[in-house]
């Protein structure tokens, strides 16, 4: 999600030998496996429709990330060897192409036929067939190391490429830079363990003498003697080349690849070990730990020896002892990713939110970021959901960021910046209308757009923006209440009910209105809205946005006609057919995959929906639905993720749901109970205490809660609060094969 991009209809046909690559996950129970051994980076590498997961090699939340560059998992060629990925889904900034014999001058990056590829979170190995080169790779936080074993007797060479930048040999090492947009550069310093015999520049397919290359596709070639093994270690920086060299010197002292890999494995086990799960289903463990691994890809800590380059003002800053994090797509991550950080690593979450405040201060307008990346805030998607993460962390006890400054930045983002999606422009006529009438007006099909801040492709998304902003304003109101800004509190609380302005009492859907207050008619709740339904919603259709009132579910139930009718409408969504051929439906709504009826398991606005049965006195349906959805759509195989995973946005839902609970409303310090997948889960909480979930008798059949106890006391409600577990705790559930429809019904 989140990018305008071409559709990618990927083949599901994979050569059998490739299908098994990287599946180094035991199919039967193996008590000797550590948490990282359960991780399968290949899970989801073949997309159901749009963007697949990437088999990323990196340490948790670290600056240096790589993955094999190929068109998709089934791609038959590797496009060189990667040195760094500068954003989630971004291509490599630099590239390394090893070979031997006569230098291939046709292009600055070699496309390799490959085999025997194995990817682990901390290591990579592959065999380059035609060149007879065995590649082994290990990664640290800001540096990495390659071992290249050459089988032929010809002299080996290393071809380095910078797509737009410079490369230079200084007599001992190679340094360079590459532009990555918005006046931001990434820098490299690399050292081989053997001195090269010769240095050449590849320019316009000709080799010329020289030690420096510059411009588009700058290419420097290091030729060696007849060494059978060359090891290359390198550091990366966003500050300068000297810092890249310092990062390398700090992290990798020698040329021992195994040492780097072993250290990486230790680091991963420490992070993944914050949660331990036990039970008979090894498949569930693979899905769980792979999902947990995905949540550590982003955001990334870009502090380097106490400094960081900020793409938000183009300056190098001291970090004051607080790491600076960026590359955080908040539209995705506020829902479950940030709450997961709060639960297991409050210190990191405090540093992330502190980074939000710093970003706001560094930008021209003191506005909370919406889509912070390495090279600044790209202002993608709709709404400003960072405010939810600020409130959620504070309400759960994270107080290590300036709450007043955070509030002012969030207030500016919601009242001074336009609400138009994918725009960084100041508020305009659309926003004036919203403040006066309480909704974003919609256009009729074919009506010409006149608002300059509206993106030509993303459109107004009037229902999605009205609903999302209502929630944001509720979060802002709670922050104002905490800080004592009573006038703001009253105003924003009133505006938090704006979703009511688009509720159609006749159809019980949220329905777009024109600027005169009339519902757009005729209207199809499945198909109206054009590409991605953006003319009215956003990536999903009206069936998904029908439930997008996270902050006031009780009021939504009232609008729907009461709990019984609310449940009926939920059931209808899961039973409603696509209404057209798959080809036609997905051509219009390519993000709306992972379907069960009109429900989409593949897109983040859907994540809280299966838990809504809990609010309407039928929690057994949540228990059934969660089990079914995860086993249908999240599996330990190449197509095991139903949609754009978004670097932890979707996977955090899996982590929470397999543990047995979920934060339906970030900003309210409460967790809603689902159906745990494991007999025992132990969560190391922020502060060092442990919260344990025990599900006695749990199995694929025994998925229904019969009774519950929380901290030794009978629990007959479907939720528990942060304060119930803040100092550690025990949730004990008795599970059975049939629903206990009396459990969880509060009288």
N, C-alpha and C positions, 0 to 999 in steps of 0.2 A: 504494500500500500504506500501511500504517501508520495509517490512520484508519478508524474505524467510520463508514461513509458509505453513502448510498443508491446503488444500482446506477444507472449511467448508460448506457443503450443509445443510442448516438449514431448518427444517420443518416450513411451514407456518401455520400449524394447531395448534391452541392455544385454550386451554380450555376457553370458553366464559367469565367465571368469572375473569380469569387472564387477558384477553384482555382488560377488563375495568379498571384494577388496574392502578393507577397513572395517569389516564386520567382526572385528576381533573381540566380540562380546560373547561370552559363553552362553550356549543355548540351554544348558542344564545348570542346576544350582552349583555354585562354586563359592564356598565360604572364604576362600583366600583372595577374592577380588577386593581391591580397594575401590573407593568411590570413583576415581578417575578411570578405572578399568571398565566401568559400566558405560562410559561415555562413547557414543557412536557419532562422530562428526558428520557422517554421511547421511544420517537420518534426515529425510526431507530434501535431499539434494536434487531430486527430480520433482519439479513443480507440478501441481495439479493444473495450473493455468498460467499464473504470472511469475513472480520472482521466487526462486527456490531458496532454501537455506544455503549458506556457504560453509564448507568444511574448514573452519578457521582455526589456525594455529596461533596461539597467543597465551599469555598469562592473564590472570583475572584483572579486568579493567585496565589493561596496560596499553601504552602508546603504540608498541610495535605489534602489528597484526599482519598475517599473510594467509593467503589460500591459493591453491593452484589456479592459474589463469587459463580458462577454457570457456568456450561459449556456453556450455552447461555441463551437467555431469556426464552426459553421453558423448561429449565432444571427443574427437579422436586425436586431438593434438593439444599439447601444452604450449602456451605462448611464453616461452622462456621460463625462468625461475623467478618467483616474486621476492622482493626485498622489503616492501612495506605497502600496506593498504591504508590510505589516509582517511577513509570514511567507510562506514558500513555500506557494503555493496560497491564501493569505489574500486577502480582498477589500481594496479600497482603503480606507485610513483616512479620507482626505478625498476630496472630489470637486469637480470644476469643470465647470460647465455653461454654455458661452457661447451667446448667442442675440442677437436684435435685434428691435426693434419692441415690441409690447405684451408685458409680462412674463407668462410662464406661471406662474400661482400654484397649479396643480393638485398639484404635488409638488416637493420640493426638489432633485430630480435629473431631468434631461431624458433621455429615451430617444431616441436618434438613429438615423435611417436613414442609412446611410453607404456610401461607395464609395471607390475608388482608395486603398485602405489599403496602405501599405508599412511593413514593420517591419525594422529592422536592429538589431543589438545596442546601438547607441549613438544611434539616432534613430527617430522615428515620424512618419508623416504620414498624414492621412486627410481625406476631403471629407465634410462633413456636409450631406447633400443638401437637406433641406427648409429648413435655415437658410442655405444658400449660404455656408458657412464653410469655408475651407481651413485645416487645422491642421498645424502643423509643430512638432516637439518635439526637444529635445536634452537629454542627461542628463550630469551630473557625478557625483561620489562622494556628496555630501550635499546637492546642490542640482540644479535643473533649470530649463528655460526653455521656454515656449510662445510661438509666434507664431500669432496668429489673424487671418486675413484675411477681412473681411466684405464680401460683394458687394452687399448691398442698401443702400438709402439711409437706412434707419431707424437710430435710435440703438442701438448695441450695449450689451449688459449681460453681466456675469459673475456667475453664481450659485455661491456657495461653500457646501459642505455638510460638516458634521461629524456623524457618526452619533450620537455621544454625547460632547458636550464643549462647547467655547466657540469663538466667532469674534468678532473685534473689529477695527474700523478705527481706526487711531491718527492719521489725518491724512496719512500718507505710505504706510503699508503695512498689510496685513492680518495679524494674528497669531491663533493659535488652538491648541487642543489637542483630543485625542480619547483616550478610555480604550480600551485594547486588552486588558484583563484582568489579573488578579493585581497590582493597584495599579500598573500600568505605563501611561504615557501617551506619545503621540507628539505633537510640537509642529511648528508651521509658521509661517514668516514669508514673506509674499509681497509683491512690489512690482510694480505695473503701470508701463509707461513713460508713460502719460497719467493725469492726475489725474481721478478720477471726478467727475461732475457732481452725483450724488446717491447716498445710501446708504439702503437699506431693509432691514428684517428681515421674512422670511417666516415667519409664525406661524399655524398652523391654517388654511392656504390664504388668509390675508389679509396684505396688505402694511401694515406699520406703520413709523413713523419710529423711527430708532435706529441706533446704530453698533455694537451688541453683541447677539449671539444666543447662547443657552445651552440646554442640555438635549438631549433626543433629537431627532435631525435638525435641529440648529441650522443656520439658513440665513441668510446675509448676501448681499445683492445690490448690486453696484456698477454704476451706470448711467453711461455715458459720452456725450460729444458724438458727432457723426457721423463719428468716425474710421473709416477703412477698415481700419486695422491696429492691433491692440493686442498688445503683447508683455508677457508676465508671467513674471518670474523668481521663484523661491522656494527657501527652504532648509528642511531638515527636521532635527529633533533628537529624541533620546529623553531629553534633559536638561531643557531649558526653552526658552521662546520666544526669549530673548536669545541662546542658543546657536544656535538655528535661524537667527537673523539674522546671527550671526557666521559660520556656515558658508556662507551665501549670499555675504556680503561677501568671504570668502576665495577662493571658487571662481569666481564669475561677476561680473566687474567692470562689464559693460555689458549691452546688450540684443541682442547679436549671436548669433543662434541658430546660424548657420553656423560661427562660431568654436568654440562649445561642441561641435557635432557633429564637427568636424574633430579637435579635441583628443580626443574620445571614440574616434574611429577610430584615432588614434595609440596610445592606451592599449591598445585591444583588440589591435592588431597586435603590440604589444610582448609582451603576455601569450601570445597564441596563437602568436607566433613563437618561443616556447621550444621548439617542435617544428616542424621543416620536413619535409615529405614531397614526394616527386617520383615521377612515374610516369604512365602513359598513361590511367588511369581517373579521369576528372574526377568521376564519380559517387561513387567511393570517397573522394575528397578532400572533397566536400561532406558526406558522412556523418561523416568523421573530424573536420573542423573544427567542424561543428555539435555533435558530441558533446563535443569539447574545450571549446567555449563553454559548454555546459551544466554542466561541472564547475566553472566559475568563478561560478556563481550563489550558492553557499553553501559554507561558512559566511560570514557577513558581519561585516566589521570595523565595530564601532560606537563606536570611539574618536573623540572630537571634541575637537580641540585639547588632547590629553593627558588627557582625562577620559572616563568612560563611565558610563552608568546601568546598573546591574545589576538585572535582574529576579529574581535569585537571592536578594537580600536587600533590594531596594527602595532602595538607596543609590547615590549618585554617588561614584565612586572616581577617583583619579588612576591612570593606566595605567603610570606609571613608564617611559615610552618604549617600552613593549611593547603593540602594538595588542591590543584585546580582541575576540575572535571568538565569535559564537553563531549560532543557527539551524542546527544540525548534527544530522541524524537518524542517530545513530551505528550503529544496527542495519543501515542501508543502507550508510553511508559507510566503515565500517572495512574492507570487503572489497577495494575497489579505489580508492576516492576518496582516502582518506588515503595509501595507498601511492603514488598518482600525485603528490600534493603532495610527498611525501618525495623523489621522483625529480627533480622539476623546480623545486621551490621549498622547500627545507628550512627557510629562514628563516621563511616563512609557516607551515609546518607546526609548527615549534617554538613560534611564537606561539599557534597554535590549541591545542596541547597545554598550553601554559602557562595558557591561558584555562580549560581543563578543571580544572586544579589550583585556580585562583582561584575558579571556580564551586563547587568542593567546599568550599573554605574559607568561602565566603559563605553556604552553606546551613546549616540548623539541625544537620543531621547531616553529618559529614565523609565524604560518599559521592560517588563519581565520578558525573557526570551520565550519563544514558542517552539523552535526547532534548532537549538544550538548545535553547530557543527564545528569542525576544526578551524574553518576559515570564517566563522561568524554565524549569526543567526539568519537562517534562510526563510523564516516566517512562513513555513509550509502549513498546510491543512487548515482546519477551521477552529475557532474558539481559542481560549488562552488557559489551558488546563494546568499550567504550572502552579496556579494558585491552589489547586486541590492538593498537590504534593506538599506545598508549604504548610497548609492547614493540617493535613493528615499527620505529618511528622510532628508538628507542634503538639497536637492533641494527644499523641502517643508518647510524649515525653522528650522529643528531640529539641533541645533549646540552644544548639551551638551555631545558630545563625541569627543575624539581626532581624528580628521579626517585624519591627517597625519599618525598616528600610524595605523589607520584602513586601510588606503591605502596600507601601507607596508605589513600588515598582509594579505590583499587580494591579493596583488601582489605575495607574497610568495606562497600562496595557489594555484595560477594559473600557476606559472612559475617554482616552485621548487618541489611541490608535484606532484605525478603522477595524470594524468587525468583519469586513469583507475577507473571504478566505484567500490565502496565499498572497497577502499584500502587507507591505510595511508602511503604507501611506497613513497620514493622519486621518482622524475621523472626518467624515464628510456628510453629504445629504442622507445617505443610507443610515448612518449612525444617529443623525438628528431625528430621523423618522422612528428609529428604534427607541430612543429615549422618550419620544412623545407618545407613540402608539403601542409600544411594548412588543413589537415583532418586526422582523425583516420582511418587507413586501416582496412578493414574487411577480414575475412577468408571465404573461400568457405565451403559449407556444408561438414563436415567430416574432414576438414583440422585440424591438431593438433595445439593446442596453445603452444607457446614457450616463451611467455612473463611472467615472474614470478609474476608481480604485478597484473595480471588479475585474478579476482575472478573466481573460478571453476564453480559456478552456475550463477553468474551475467553477465559473459562474457564481451566483449569489449563495447557493445552498441555503435558502432562507429558513427552512424548517430546522435543518441541522444546526445552523448558527443560532437561531432563537432558543432551541432547547439546550444546546451546549453552553450558551452564554447565561442562561437562567441558572444552570448549575454553578458556573463560575461566579456569578454574582452572589449566590448563596454562600459559597466558600469565602468570598470577599466580605460578606456581611458578618460571618463568624469571626474572621480576623479582626474586623472593626470592633465587634463586641468585646473580644479579649483585650484589645488595646484601649478600650474606653472611648472610641469614636462613635458616640451614640447617634449623632445625626446621620453619619454614613451608614451605620447599622440599619436604621429604620428605612433609609432609601433603598439600600441594596436588598434588604429582605423583601420589600415590596416588589422590586424588580425580579426577584428570584421566582416569582409566580408567573412570569411572562409566558411560560409554556402554555398556560391556559388559553392565551389569546389565539392559539392555532388549533385548539382541540375542537374537532367536529363532533358535536353531541349526537348527530344522527348516525354516523359511521363508527364512532369511537376510535378514530385515527387522528393523528396530528396532520393537518391538511393546510397546504399553502394558501395564503390570502393575497389579493392584490392590494394596492395602496389605498383603496376605498373601503377595505374591510370585507370584500366579497371573496368567498372561497373560489379557487380556480376550478372551473368546470368546463367540459366533462373531465373526469380524472380516474386514472387506473393506479391503484396502490402498489401494483407490481411493476408496471412498465413506464409510468409517466416520469418525465424528468430528463430524458436524453441520456447521453453517455454517462454511466456511473450515477444516474439519477441526480446529477449535480445541479440541474436547474431548480431542484426543490430540496433534495436531501444531500447525501455525500457518500459516494462509493457503495452505499447500501440503499435499499428501497424503503418504502413507508412501513413495511412489516417489521423492520428492525428498529426504526426510529419511533415506533409506537411505544417503546419501553424506555426511552431515553430521558427519564426523569429520576436519575439516581438519588437526588437529594431529597425527594419527597414522594416516596413510594406509597405511603398511606393516602396521600391526596390523589395519586394516579389511580389507586384502587377505587376511590370514591368516584372519580370521573368515569371509570369503566362500568360503574353500576354495582359495586360491591365485590366481595371476595369470590363468590361463586361465579359471577360473570367474568371477573378478572382471570380466573383459572381457565374458563372456557375459551377466552381469547388467546391465552397462552397455548392451550392445546390446539386451537385452530391454526396458529402459526406453524407448529411442527407438522401439521397434517395438510396444510395448503399446498397444492402442487405448484410447480414452476409456472404453469399456465401457457407454456410455449415449448418449443423444442429446446434442448440444451444448447444447441448451436446458437440459436437466436437469443436466448436468455443470457448466456455468458458473453456473447459479443457485445451486449449492452452493459452488463454488470459483471465484469471480469474479476472484481474483488469480492463478489458475493458468492464465493465457493464454499465447499464444505457444507453442502445443504442437507438439512433435514426439513423437508417442506420448504417454507420461506425463511427458516432460521439459517444463518450463516455462521458456521464454526470457524471460518477463516478470517474474520475481520473483528477488530477489537470492540466496536460498539455493541457486539453481541455477547461479550464475555459474562456480563452479570445476569443475563436473561434467564439461564436455567435455574438460578438461585431464587428467582422471584416467587416460585411456588411456596417457599418458606413463609413469605409475608401474607399468604392467603390461606393458611391453615391446611395446606396439603404438602408438607415437607417430604413425604415419601416420593412424590413425583420429582422433586429435585434430586433425591438420592438415586432414583432410577435413571434420570436423564443424564446426570453427570457421568455415571458409569458408562452408559451407552455411548455418549458423545466422545469420550476420551478413547475408548476401545475401538470405536469406528474410525476416528480421524487422526489419532496420534499413536503411531506404531514404530517399532524398531526396524524400519526398513527405508528404502530409498524414497518412497512416496509417503512417509510417515508424518508429514505436517501438511495440513489442509490448505494453507494460504501463506501470504507473506508474513514470515515469522518476525521480522522487524527487530532483530537483535535483542530479543528478550521480551518484547511486548506480548507476544502470544504464549511463549513458553512459561512465563510467570503464572499464567492461568493454570497451566498443567501442574506446576509445582504445588501451588496452593490446593488445587482440587484433589490431587492425589494424597495430600496430607489430610484432607477432610474438612477444610474450611476455606472461606474466601472473603476478601474485603469488598463487599458490594458497593459501599459508598465511601471512597476515600474522603477523609474529613470528619467522618464519624468513627470514633475509635472502637469499632465493633467488628467482629468476624461472624459470618453466617456459616452454619454447619451444613456440609454436604454428605458425602459417603467416602470414608477413607479407603485407600487401596492396600494399606499395609497393616500387618498385625501390630507393629510398634514403630512409631516415629518419634525421634528425639531431636528437638530443635534447640540449638544453643542460641539463646536470646542475647540481644544487646544487653550488656551488663554482666554477662557470665552465667546467669541462671539458665535452667533448662525447662522447656515445656514439652511434655510427653503426651502423645496421643496413642492410646491402646484400643484396638478394635478386636475384641474377643470373638473368635469364630469367623472372622472376615474371610470371604472368598468371592469369586465371581458370582456365585449363587447367593451367598450371604451378604448382600449389599445394603440391606435395610436395617435401620437403627431400631432396636427393640426398647432400649432404655439407655440412660446416660447418667454419669456422675461427673461433676467438675470439682476438683480439689476435695473429693470425699463426700460431697453433698449431691443429692438427687437433682438432676437438671432436666426439666421438662419444657425447655424452650430451645429454639433453633439457633441461638446465638450466644456468644460470650463476649465480654468487653476486654479491652487491652489491660485494664487494671486487674482483671481476674488472673492474668498470666504474667504480668510485668515482673513479678518476683519469682517466677517459675510456677509450674503447676502441672496438673494431671487431668486430662480428659479421657475418661474410660467409657467405652461404648460396647454394648452387647449387640451383636449383629445376628440377623436371621434371614431366611430365604423369602419371607413374605412380609409386606409392610405392616408395621404397627401404626395404624392410622390415628391412634389416640396420642401417640408420642409427639411432643413439640407443639401441641395445641394449647396455647396459654388461655386460661379462663379469666 
